[in-house]
Amino acid sequence: MNKKILIIDDNLDDTEIMTRHLKEAGYQNILTAANGKSGIKLAEDEKPNLVILDTLLPDVDGFEVCRSLKSSERINSHVVMLTGAVDAVDAKKARKAGTDDYVVKTSDCAALICAVNSLFKG
Amino acid sequence: MNHTKKSIIENNSFPADRTPAELWEEIIRLRKEIEVDEWVSRKTNEGIRLLYKELEKKSQKLQELDQLKSNLLSTVSHELRTPLTVIRGGVALIRNQTLGKINDDQQDTLNDVLGSVDRLTNIINNLLDLSKLEAGRVELRTSDFNVPEVINEVLKLFQPEVVSRSIRLDVDLASPPTLICADKDKIIQILTNLIANAIKFTPKGGRITVGKKTSEFEVEIFVKDTGIGIAPNDLPKLFHKFEQFGRTAGPGEKGTGLGLAICKEIIDLHDGEIWAESKPNQGSVFHFTLPRALSDDLMCQHVLDLTLKKLKGRKIQHLLTILLLRITFMRPAHSLIEKETNDEMLTCLKDSVRQIATHPMDRVLKFSSDTLMVLLDRTDQAGAFAVANKVRHLMKSKKAHVGTNEFLVDVQYGIATYPNNGGNAKRLLDLATLELTRKKRILIVDDEPDIAKELRTLLEMTNRFEVTCIFDGEAAFEKAKSDRPDLMILDITLPRMSGYELIGRFKQHRDLRNIPIIVLTGHSVDEDYRDVIGPGAIPVIYKPEGFDKILEHIEEIL
């Protein structure tokens, strides 16, 4: 598949695991950014089809980043927000920030791949 | 806009100052909110489910790793020991001048080598010991023995060393002699370890005291020294593996850091406790407790008591059921049954129980010469009943042989549950014993008094049952609720309430639905009810021809 995916997450191990699973699922074009600001910049330059965004980022609030991504005219991508610990309040914030999905991090990335696949299908 | 929401909820009156358009906007907005909330709930739930699965995966992985580690330790330890034996043998031969004379320097060097080999062997043995203990592959060989006997035996071993270091060794056995039930070799191992430590960390001229204190169910043994003590930071880590303290102070061989960990594992196996008190430079006292040798039933009570204490201390309470199983022989010649046969049968029973009650937390203990106490974790009365029945089935195929006589074996049972039947160990055991020995209660419901009486006489003749006869369906239901029979025999044709209806009501009642039922009828069973009643579901007895079969059925069920 020629879909471009951008991962914005400051945890290098998690990013590596996600990249590996995404590639196994057939998505070869993976970009990464380790903080919100560089993530937004990369999204503006590269225009990915989908952005995977961690709720916890070192420099900015993850939900803010989501809002910026969704409101920018230069960026036209799906957004999937990721968390290590699911939280109902966060889920609401994510939805209100415009995210297309909110999933939990697991060692097999099952939920993530599922979310990515269904967003690209529908 | 919130104002509108609030006023509707608080005043419960229709807001007259709003236009329909405004209200409609409000409704649309609220609908969107609900959609969002639904989405949020769904996503949160999905997340929780996945995280739970993840947790289970990780937990299983941890268990596998633990098992791997244990396996590794034991394999490696064995492989390491063999070459060491060879090394030691060879070096000893040379040092002992068996292979020819050697000079002093050579002898000193070889002594050092032997010392190191012994130390290495020690470490490996300790590692192996510990891995076996942790893997639960150690079975205690318990016996009843006297504490002073063991203490003196160990102290003798250390005589030369305490003499050479001018350490005074006292024994405080003020309390009366008591028997403890423990694995003698393992207790010697613990005492050796503790006393060696005490000597290691006590300077010249110091004093070590070994003593015991007796209480109702256990004996506490302590080893006290006037040595360098233990820092408060180190106290909690004392019984952890590979931790060593105060290595810089005091002479003597370096330890392996495993001794105390091994002691703790052994004490845990005995259901005892081990702990230490100490202050830097003010000496230390190491205590450990062991169970006293008690009569079987007292021992059972004590174990139950400990188990209940552990249960009550947990955040999440769950059930514990006590099941007493007693062996009875089916032929009247009881006096012919010797002790050996009883013991044999009891062992047989224990094996049968172990086959059925396989939960790691389940325990089987001897309660008396013919009775076992089984503690079933996370099991309710119905579960215990099922276990008892399965065990009975297993035991029915065994036969006891005394001389040329063969006796069929049966198993009686008594059940008591925590917390439903109470929280006191003795009371629970008393209740279970009562249930074990009482006659089973049978309720007969039939509107023909002759039939009922005939059946009652038949049953009471065996002297094993307490029979009540009721002639009416409604009254029977009430009686069952108050009396809780062990078995009910119902006639299908009853006035006011039909037998089918009565059965239906029983099956729907939370407490009564598990009571077994036998159906009596004078004619064939109604088509509609053949599923509920009839072969496989509830046994049907046709009166009066079926009466001789009824005892058979009852034996099966009870």
HADDOCK unambig.tbl for C-alpha pairs under 7 A between the chains (distance, minus, plus):
assign (segid A and resid 86 and name CA) (segid B and resid 44 and name CA) 6.11 0.50 0.50
assign (segid A and resid 86 and name CA) (segid B and resid 47 and name CA) 5.70 0.50 0.50
assign (segid A and resid 86 and name CA) (segid B and resid 48 and name CA) 6.62 0.50 0.50
assign (segid A and resid 87 and name CA) (segid B and resid 44 and name CA) 6.34 0.50 0.50
assign (segid A and resid 88 and name CA) (segid B and resid 40 and name CA) 6.20 0.50 0.50
assign (segid A and resid 88 and name CA) (segid B and resid 41 and name CA) 6.87 0.50 0.50
assign (segid A and resid 88 and name CA) (segid B and resid 44 and name CA) 5.61 0.50 0.50
assign (segid A and resid 91 and name CA) (segid B and resid 40 and name CA) 5.49 0.50 0.50
assign (segid A and resid 92 and name CA) (segid B and resid 40 and name CA) 5.71 0.50 0.50
assign (segid A and resid 102 and name CA) (segid B and resid 43 and name CA) 6.57 0.50 0.50
assign (segid A and resid 103 and name CA) (segid B and resid 47 and name CA) 6.39 0.50 0.50
assign (segid A and resid 104 and name CA) (segid B and resid 47 and name CA) 5.43 0.50 0.50
assign (segid A and resid 106 and name CA) (segid B and resid 54 and name CA) 6.52 0.50 0.50
